[in-house]
Amino acid sequence: MKFKKTVIKKNKIFGNSSQLIIACLKDRNSYTGFISCGEINNDKFNIIFKDIPAVFGKNGLGKSKEGDNKTPEGIFKITGAFGSTKPSFKLNIPFHITSQYDYWIDDPNSKDYNTLVYFQGDPDSKWNSYERLNNPLYKYAIIYDYNKECISGLGSALFIHIWKNPEVPTSGCTAVSEKDLMKIIKWLDINKNPILIQGCMNEKIFIQDNMNEIKEFLWH
């Protein structure tokens, strides 16, 4: 995978970031692809990790509603990570240690929709739908801000987490092996304003930084 510059429309998130995760599906209807990670230094993109195998939503790219089994397309801010145990290495991003009482709510009718909630009672009495974060696939996970406004029904609980295996798609999340996920988490630095760019190979993503400098990134 090669990353090139050309033209891009304004996007504040991108302009403030020097650390990128680029997730590429093979095509819009595929659930397989790759992740590459890199940093922008003096207007150059330096690849740190290249072509990490990944799986995505079973119905491909372009999430538009809860339960469509699609992966979100676009540019998103990485806000932190969570897991059942804290990694042994030094962390440079916010990290939440989960327990049996931690849930991410995907019930569109709940005021808690698309938020992390700690609750010691019976979850079925409180929500119609929820994700238990005390889950082997969520042993470690990266959080990005899809639907940060928590708009009901737009989609929720989208993470980068551990895959079941390279042949099994997700319900919309991005997933990689535990080994690869750990090296990405170790590399992430919240002070570098990391972002996730999610799209298809051979398709252009248009953005523009705060200095109004015109750039375009495309992979091929």
Secondary structure, DSSP 8 states (H G I E B T S, - for coil): --EEE------HHHHT-SEEEEEEESSTT-SEEEEEEEEEETTEEEEEEEEEEEE-BTT-B---STTS--B--EEEEEEEEEESS--SS--BS-EEE--TTEEEE--TTSTTTTSEEE--S-GGGT-SSEEESSSGGGSEEEEE-TTTT--TTS----EEEE-S-TT--BSS-EEE-HHHHHHHHHH-BGGG--EEEEEETT-EEEEE-TT--EEEEEE-
